């Protein structure tokens, strides 16, 4: 018995103590889990108590899911014809351009006009909000390194994991203003056409993004997961847009026009320069996107 105890003591003496770093990691993980649970609970109470926020979250959840749905075919096929890819990007640009004008700028101006009673005052406020939204996206674009899809002369050094990360950041910059626009419009009670239009264009967009990620070396599953994860920024933007739109009646036209400015910046800065040298296909795709958005707007009017 004494020998067994001595042997056990010697074995315990040879065990290394648990590293302090690991203990800190576990404590941090527990604290993060508790804080995350509290945050989710608070968010759920907030959404349940505010119908406008709930509508924005539901709408942006649909548009986010559309991105993942569009990326799913990459699990079966990793290639997408260049013509189809460029046409899909043109279609998305057309939808976003029409949505920014029909579903955001026009309602923003009409709302501002009702409040101001003067066309000049309404135009000034809408223009200022439009510029503010574009400026916010410009600052994000400058602050976050990213890589444009199909950018002419894109450096080969961006391939691999770093290239995939840069593409993911670019698409996140793309999805944030979409969520902001959908959230602000849904909170105003007139966002059905915009929600359907953005969801429609997110399907081919998700496919294009996933194919690009696979070409940069990501696995098929990782490409689909990253594409879906970038779509999750849309609910984040939706909550921000709904919060701004419902802050006060005076804030609604500013929220709508600011979201339009952010979307137009994405179209004119991120998409049009990449499509202008690709022949007629992106132009035809863009016209189809504009027509689809007009049809959706008329269908839900």
C-alpha positions in Angstrom: 0.0 0.0 0.0 2.8 2.4 1.0 4.7 1.6 -2.2 1.5 2.3 -4.3 1.0 5.6 -2.7 4.7 6.6 -3.2 4.5 5.6 -6.9 1.3 7.6 -7.4 2.9 10.6 -5.7 6.0 10.4 -8.0 3.7 10.2 -11.1 1.8 13.3 -9.9 5.0 15.1 -9.5 6.0 14.4 -13.1 2.7 15.9 -14.5 3.1 19.4 -15.9 0.8 22.0 -14.4 -2.0 23.3 -16.5 -0.7 26.3 -18.4 -2.0 29.6 -17.3 -2.8 30.6 -20.9 -5.1 27.7 -21.3 -7.0 28.6 -18.1 -7.4 32.1 -19.4 -8.7 30.8 -22.7 -11.3 28.7 -20.9 -12.4 31.5 -18.7 -12.6 33.8 -21.7 -14.6 31.3 -23.6 -17.1 30.9 -20.7 -17.4 34.6 -20.3 -17.9 35.0 -24.1 -20.6 32.3 -24.0 -22.4 34.0 -21.1 -22.2 37.4 -22.7 -23.3 36.0 -26.1 -26.3 34.3 -24.6 -27.3 37.6 -22.8 -26.8 39.5 -26.1 -29.0 37.0 -28.0 -31.7 37.2 -25.3 -31.7 41.0 -25.3 -31.8 41.0 -29.1 -34.8 38.7 -29.1 -36.7 40.9 -26.7 -35.9 44.0 -28.8 -37.1 42.3 -32.0 -40.2 41.0 -30.3 -41.1 44.4 -28.9 -40.6 46.4 -32.2 -42.7 45.4 -35.2 -40.5 47.4 -37.6 -37.3 45.8 -36.5 -38.9 42.4 -36.7 -40.0 43.1 -40.3 -36.4 44.3 -41.2 -34.9 41.2 -39.7 -37.3 38.9 -41.5 -36.6 40.6 -44.8 -32.9 40.6 -44.5 -32.9 36.9 -43.3 -34.5 36.1 -46.7 -31.9 38.0 -48.7 -29.1 36.4 -46.7 -30.5 32.9 -47.3 -30.7 33.7 -51.0 -27.0 34.2 -51.1 -26.4 30.8 -49.5 -28.9 29.2 -51.8 -27.2 30.6 -54.9 -23.8 29.4 -53.7 -25.0 25.8 -53.0 -24.6 24.5 -56.7 -20.9 24.9 -56.3 -21.0 21.7 -54.1 -21.8 19.8 -57.3 -19.9 21.9 -60.0 -17.0 24.2 -59.4 -17.0 25.9 -62.8 -19.1 28.7 -64.2 -18.8 29.9 -67.7 -17.3 33.4 -68.0 -20.3 34.6 -70.0 -22.7 33.4 -67.4 -20.7 35.0 -64.6 -20.5 38.4 -66.3 -24.2 38.4 -67.2 -25.1 37.5 -63.6 -23.0 40.4 -62.3 -24.7 42.7 -64.8 -28.1 41.5 -63.7 -27.2 42.2 -60.0 -26.0 45.7 -60.9 -29.3 46.4 -62.8 -31.4 45.2 -59.9 -29.4 47.3 -57.4 -29.5 50.4 -59.6 -33.3 50.2 -60.1 -33.9 49.3 -56.4 -31.9 52.3 -55.2 -34.1 54.7 -57.3 -37.5 53.1 -57.2 -37.6 51.6 -53.7 -35.4 54.1 -51.9 -34.8 57.5 -53.5 -38.4 58.0 -54.7 -40.0 57.2 -51.4 -37.3 59.2 -49.6 -38.1 62.3 -51.7 -41.9 61.8 -51.3 -41.6 61.5 -47.5 -39.3 64.5 -47.3 -41.7 66.5 -49.4 -44.6 65.7 -47.2 -42.7 66.9 -44.1 -41.0 69.9 -45.6 -43.7 71.1 -47.9 -41.1 72.5 -50.2 -39.5 70.7 -53.2 -36.2 72.5 -52.8 -36.0 71.6 -49.1 -36.9 68.0 -49.8 -34.3 67.8 -52.6 -31.6 69.2 -50.4 -32.2 66.8 -47.5 -32.4 63.8 -49.8 -29.3 64.8 -51.7 -27.4 65.3 -48.4 -28.4 61.9 -47.1 -27.5 60.3 -50.5 -24.0 61.9 -50.3 -23.7 60.8 -46.6 -24.5 57.2 -47.5 -22.0 57.1 -50.4 -19.4 58.8 -48.2 -19.8 56.1 -45.5 -19.2 53.3 -48.0 -16.3 55.2 -49.5 -14.6 55.4 -46.1 -15.2 51.6 -45.5 -13.9 50.9 -48.9 -10.7 52.8 -48.1 -10.3 51.3 -44.6 -10.8 47.7 -45.5 -8.4 45.9 -47.9 -10.3 43.9 -50.4 -10.1 42.4 -53.9 -12.7 43.1 -56.7 -14.1 40.1 -58.4 -12.8 39.8 -62.0 -10.9 43.0 -61.6 -8.7 43.6 -64.7 -5.0 42.9 -63.9 -5.7 41.5 -60.4 -2.4 40.5 -58.9 -1.6 36.8 -58.7 -0.2 37.4 -55.3 -3.8 37.7 -54.0 -4.5 34.0 -54.8 -4.9 31.4 -52.1 -6.2 32.0 -48.6 -5.4 35.7 -48.6 -7.2 36.2 -51.9 -10.2 34.3 -50.6 -10.3 36.6 -47.5 -10.0 39.7 -49.7 -12.9 38.6 -51.9 -15.0 37.8 -48.8 -14.3 41.4 -47.5 -15.4 42.8 -50.8 -18.6 40.9 -50.8 -19.2 41.9 -47.2 -18.9 45.5 -48.3 -21.4 44.8 -51.0 -23.9 43.1 -48.7 -23.9 45.6 -45.9 -25.6 48.5 -47.8 -28.0 45.9 -49.3 -29.1 45.0 -45.7 -29.2 48.7 -44.7 -31.5 49.4 -47.7 -33.8 46.4 -47.1 -34.0 47.1 -43.4 -34.9 50.8 -43.8 -37.5 50.0 -46.5 -39.0 47.2 -44.5 -39.3 49.4 -41.4 -41.2 52.0 -43.5 -43.7 49.4 -44.5 -43.0 49.5 -48.2 -40.0 47.2 -48.7 -41.6 44.1 -50.4 -40.4 44.9 -53.9 -36.9 45.8 -52.7 -36.6 42.6 -50.5 -37.7 40.4 -53.4 -35.4 42.2 -55.8 -32.3 41.9 -53.6 -33.1 38.3 -52.8 -33.4 37.6 -56.6 -30.1 39.2 -57.4 -28.4 37.5 -54.4 -28.9 34.1 -55.9 -26.6 34.5 -58.9 -24.3 36.7 -56.8 -23.8 33.9 -54.3 -23.0 31.5 -57.1 -20.4 33.9 -58.6 -18.8 34.5 -55.2 -18.5 30.8 -54.4 -17.0 30.0 -57.9 -14.5 32.8 -57.4 -13.5 31.5 -54.0 -13.0 27.9 -55.4 -10.8 29.4 -58.1 -8.7 31.0 -55.4 -8.1 27.7 -53.7 -10.9 27.4 -51.2 -12.7 24.0 -50.9 -16.2 23.7 -52.2 -17.7 23.5 -48.7 -15.6 26.4 -47.5 -16.6 28.5 -50.5 -20.3 27.9 -49.9 -19.8 28.6 -46.1 -18.0 31.9 -46.8 -20.6 33.1 -49.3 -23.3 32.4 -46.8 -21.4 34.1 -44.0 -21.0 37.2 -46.1 -24.8 37.2 -46.5 -25.2 37.3 -42.8 -24.1 40.9 -42.8 -27.4 41.8 -44.4 -29.4 41.3 -41.2 -26.8 43.4 -39.4 -27.3 46.2 -41.9 -31.0 45.6 -41.7 -31.1 46.2 -38.0 -29.1 49.4 -38.4 -31.4 50.6 -41.2 -34.6 49.8 -39.3 -33.2 51.6 -36.2 -32.4 54.7 -38.2 -35.7 54.6 -40.0 -37.8 54.3 -36.8 -35.7 56.7 -34.7 -38.2 59.5 -35.7 -40.5 60.4 -38.5 -37.9 62.9 -39.7 -35.2 60.3 -39.9 -37.1 58.0 -42.4 -36.2 59.9 -45.6 -32.6 60.3 -44.4 -32.4 56.5 -43.8 -33.9 55.7 -47.2 -31.7 58.1 -49.1 -28.6 57.2 -47.2 -29.1 53.5 -48.0 -29.6 54.5 -51.6 -26.3 56.3 -51.6 -24.5 53.3 -50.2 -26.0 51.0 -52.8 -25.3 53.4 -55.7 -21.7 53.7 -54.5 -21.4 49.9 -54.7 -22.9 49.7 -58.2 -20.9 52.6 -59.6 -17.6 52.0 -57.9 -17.4 48.2 -57.4 -19.5 46.8 -60.3 -19.7 49.1 -63.3 -15.9 49.5 -63.8 -15.5 45.8 -63.8 -18.3 45.3 -66.3 -17.8 48.1 -68.8 -15.1 46.3 -70.8 -16.9 42.9 -71.0 -19.0 43.6 -74.1 -22.8 43.4 -74.4 -23.5 40.6 -72.0 -23.3 42.7 -68.8 -25.4 45.5 -70.4 -28.1 43.0 -71.4 -27.9 41.5 -67.9 -28.2 44.9 -66.3 -31.3 45.8 -68.5 -32.9 42.5 -67.4 -32.2 43.3 -63.8 -33.8 46.8 -64.2 -36.8 45.2 -65.9 -37.2 42.6 -63.2 -37.1 45.2 -60.5 -39.7 47.3 -62.2 -41.9 44.2 -62.6 -41.5 43.4 -58.9 -42.3 47.0 -57.9 -45.5 47.0 -60.0 -46.5 43.5 -58.7 -46.4 44.5 -55.0 -47.8 48.1 -55.5 
